[in-house]
Amino acid sequence: MSNSWFQFKQFRVDQDKCAMKVGTDGVLLGAWTPLNDVKTVVDLGAGTGLISLMIAQRSKARITGIESDMDAAQQSAENFTKSPWPERLESVWADVHEISDLWDAQFDLAICNPPFFDGHFRPSNEPRNNARQLVNAGQFEKKTWFDAAFKLTKPNGSAAFILPFDTSDTWIKKAIEAGWFIENQLLVGGNQNKPFKRVLIYLKKTECITSHSELFIEGKERGKYTIEFGELVKDFYLNTQIEQP
């Protein structure tokens, strides 16, 4: 069973009311996403508020987390209030796809760790599966996340997503259909002996050259991070065992 809270260096994330707990995916996205000249951010499907809190720590931006699950939205609001940056963080209980049709394009950056596990429900943990699987085309169809990000960001705005590696081609195709261009693409693996598991993409609304890079989380010595991953998360994790060069 997951802990009911997770302590980072500058903030704590309570997660007992959320189906999706703090995980490496959110930490990767929150730590990696470029924040140059970003003053306003929207976190689509904010969950516990982890990514919003990481962006608040890394910048002076104002961040709005949108979450359709009432309990999760309430918990992210509580996490925001207890953080060092409550005046810059807002939690909104709303459907991401509906609100994107109602709000103006007011954000510099949209950030999203979308639901992406296709497959059957596991009865033992239905709320978690609802949060992570593509349960129906109306609520969790891939392209709608990119559409929402496009609608909510300014003409020169950007977006960042974390995706499953094995279906990333399909997700990226939907991003392009929504009008996005890929500026950065990062492949992430557990270690060099295992297949890639995740793809992080940074999107722009204007044509650009795509840069490609790779990141491995675990080093050759089990239980220790690579230098690259350790550098990425050093401002957040309390304890980072990093392999020696």
PyMOL commands that set and color helices and strands:
alter all, ss='L'
color gray80, all
select helices_A, chain A and resi 24-32+50-58+70-82+86-88+96-102+123-132+137-140+142-152+165-177+227-233
alter helices_A, ss='H'
color red, helices_A
select strands_A, chain A and resi 5-7+12-14+40-44+62-67+89-93+107-112+153-164+181-189+196-204+211-216
alter strands_A, ss='S'
color yellow, strands_A
deselect
rebuild
show_as cartoon
